[in-house]
Amino acid sequence: MKNLIDGLREIMESSMKADQERSDAVEAVKNISEIIEETAGSAETVRDVVEKLLQNVGGLTRTADELGDNMNNLKDGISVFKTE
């Protein structure tokens, strides 16, 4: 009878230990999930910033082209004042 009680006690202790390990594993998975969500949010923010930067670069390119055209027009305009 004592062996039966000792066996049941051992089973109960092992079961409790397994349950604690399961709880720890579930908590670890939740933590990993939270980290993944934060990383995804950060990646989305970076993507948005890069899109805005690309738009600004496009605007700067257009402005530089316009300045180049204006400079060429000014160069042509003042060429009439050159003395040779």
Contacts in CASP RR format, 6 or more apart in sequence:
PFRMAT RR
TARGET T0000
AUTHOR 0000-0000-0000
METHOD contacts of the structure
MODEL  1
MKNLIDGLREIMESSMKADQERSDAVEAVKNISEIIEETAGSAETVRDVV
EKLLQNVGGLTRTADELGDNMNNLKDGISVFKTE
END
